[in-house]
Amino acid sequence: MEQKEGYLVPILHKGFALLEYLGRQPGGRTMAETLADLDFPKTTLFRLLAALTDEGYICLDPETGRYTLSRRLLRLGLAALGEAELVEYALQPMRALRDRVRESVMLGVFMDNRVVLLEQVLGSHNFTFILKPGTDFCLHASAPGKLFLALLSDQEREEALQTVDYQIYTPNTFGSREALEKELEKIRTLGYATDDEEEMQGVNCLAAPVFNSFGEIAAALWTSGPSGRLTRESFPDMAVRIIEAADAISLRLGFKRR
């Protein structure tokens, strides 16, 4: 261990630093912005961006010149969580659910105290929601965020709750930990979570849990739609359909309800 310094690879450390930096920039960054923030030698940064793009770990938008993380890193994250085949197992139930409800159906996981979108199946209405893979969602005002908070282990929940800033988006947003924890109790009782115009006025959302073979929440399955179409009165019936689809994915992951 005393020879540790001799094994350091500076370019590798810079590569990891670059990936972590881009992971904190959901909208992406240009080379100039990245250079200013990281203060790498220009030639080093250019080579790292080119190499990581060639290997498929980051993406370059040719129109904006912005670099973002690719879905390949999401797959690595899933492998670390033991859910590498999650998207493959989820696609058929997601499509079947979309065909039943006609709204877009999304699948996301909990990473670094946020919910990250992995996959979506677009709805069949003329107006539907389209999100970029890798989009993240707040914990206190989104259905998948609240679902994870409700079903995570006590330690993970406490760590996540300490990161919530309780930003108020609409009159329905939960603005305090006390109010949010009451909502989490309700979610545990119902078995699903809702977003009743809490993050965006005019938009409702329902989410159900996907469990792994150990009975732990592995992902959230949800659908979103305009509040005039996905009405509050339709929540119970819609929840049954989403739970059925989530259970189908859970079964493929090896989970069996007792």
N, C-alpha and C positions, 0 to 999 in steps of 0.2 A: 504494500500500500504506500510505502514511503516513496516509491518510484512513480506514483500516479501522474505527476506532471509530465513525465516522459511519454505518456500514452495519449495526451490531449491532441486532438485534431482540430485546429482553429477553424478551418473552413466548414467542418461538420457542425461545430457549435454555432457558427453564423447561420448555417442552413436551418437548424432547429429554431434559432431566434427569429429568423424570417418567417417560418411557418407559424410560430406562435403569434407573431405580430399580425400577420394577415388574418389569423383566427379571431383577432379582436376588432377586425375591420369588415363588418358584414357587407358594406357597400363597395369594398375593394379600395385599392390605392394604386396610384400611378408610380412609375419608377422614381420620378422626381420627388414625390411626396414621401415615398419609402426611404429614399436616400437622405432626405432632410430629417426624418424621424429616427432612423437607425444609425446614421453617421458611419456607414460602411464605406470602404473605398469603392469608387464608382465601378471600376472594372470587376471587383469581387461581386458586387450586387448584380451587375449585368450577367455575369456567368452563372450565379445562383438562380436568378430568375429564368434564364434560358434553360438551364439543366432541369430544374423542377418542373418547368412547363413541358419540356420534352418527355419527361418521365410520367407526366399526367397528374402530378400532385397539386399543381396550381393551374389556373386558367387565365388567359389573357383575352380581354374584350377588345377586338380590333377597332371598334368605333370609339371607345372611351379611353383606351390605353390603360385600363385598370386591371390589376391582378387580384384574383380571389382564390380561396382554397377550392379544390375540386372534390367531387364526390368520392374519389378514391380514398381520401383521408377519412371520410365518414365510414367507408367500409372497413378500414383499419380499426377505427374506433369500435365498430360493432364486433369485430373479431376479438378485441380486447375485452369486451363485455360478454363474450361467449354467445353472441347473437348474429354471427356472420351471415346466416341464411334468412334473416328476418324479412328482408324485402322480397326475396324470392317466394317465401311462404305466404306473404301478405297480399301479393298482387291479385290473385284470383278472387279471394274474398272481398277485396277492395272494389274490384270491377263489378262483382255481383251486387254489392251494396249500392254502388253508383247507379246500376241499372234499376234498382228498386226505388231509390229516393231521388234520382236525377240530379242531385247536388254533387259538387266536388268532394272527394274523400281524401283525407290526408293521413299520413303515418309519421310519427315523430318519436324521438328518444330524448332522454334526459342526459345532458352532458354539461359539465362545468356549471352547474346551477342555472341551467336554462334549458328550454325545450327546443330541439333542432329538427326541422323538417327533413325527412329522408326521402319520401316518395309521395306522389299525389296522382289521383286519377280524376281527370277533368269531368265536370258535370255536363249534362246534355241540354240544359237550358240555354237560351240565347245569351243570357247574362249569367256568367259564372265566375268564380274566383280562381285566379292563377297565381301561384306563388313560386318563387325561386327555391330550388333545393338548397338547404343550408340556412334558410330563413329561420331566425329564432324568435321565440315568443316569451312575453313576460310571464311571471309565475302567478301574480295575484289577480290578473284581469283576463286571462285566457282560459278556456275550458281545459286544454291539455295541461297547462301549467298548474292549475288548481288540482287536477286529477293526480298528477305526480306528487304534489305536496301532500295530498290526502293519503296516498298509498305507499310512499317511501318509508324506509325504516325510521325510527325515532331520531337516530343520530343524523341521518341524511336530511330529514325534514328540518331539524333545528338549524343545521348549517345553511340550508337553502333559505329558510325564513329570515336569517340574519342578513341576507343579501337583498331582500325586497325593499324597495324605496317607496312603495305605496303611492306612486304617481296617479293622480286622478285624471282619467281620460273622459269619462262621462258621469252623469249623475248617479249611475248604477255601479260605479267602480267601488270595490272594497278599499277603504282608505285607512284602515288600521289593522294591526295584527289581531286584536280581539275579534273584530268583525270577520276577518278572514278565517280564523280558526273555527268559528261557528259554522261557516260555510263548508269547511273541510269535514267537520263531523257529519253534516248533511250528505256530503258526497260519499262518505264511507257507508252510510246507511242506504243510499239509493243505488250505489254501484256505478254511477256515472256522474259526469260533471257538465255543467252548462255555462255558457257565456251569454247572459241576457242583456245584450247591448252594453257590456261593461268595458270593452276595449274600444269599440267603435259604434257610434249610434247608427241604428238601422241594420246592424249585422248581428245575427245570433249563431250560436255554435253549440254542439254537443260532442262529448268525448267519452270513450269507454276504454278500459284497460286491456292490454294484451299481457299475459303472464307467461313466464318461462317455466321450465320443468321444475324449478324449485319453488314455484308459487310467488315469485317476486314480479313486480311490474317491470316489463321489459320495454314496453312502448305504449303510446297512446294512439288510438284510432279516432278520428273525428271528422265531422262534416260542418261546413259553414254555409250560410245562405242569408239573403235579405230577410229582415224580420217580418216583412209582409208575406213572405213565402214560407219561411221556417218560423212559424209562429210559436209563441209561448204555449198555446193550447196544444200544439202538436208534439211538444217535448216528450211526454211519456211514450207515445207510440213510436216516435223516431228513436228514442233510447233503446227500445226493445230490438229494433233492427240493427242498430250500431253494436249493441252488446252481442247479438248473435254473430255478427261478422268478426268482432274482436275475439270471441270464444273460438271461432273456427281457426283463426290464426294461432291462438294459444294452444289449441289441440295439436297443431302441426309442430309447435315448439316443444311438445311433450308434457304440457300441463293438463291435468285431469281434475275436474271439480269433484269434491267428495260429497 
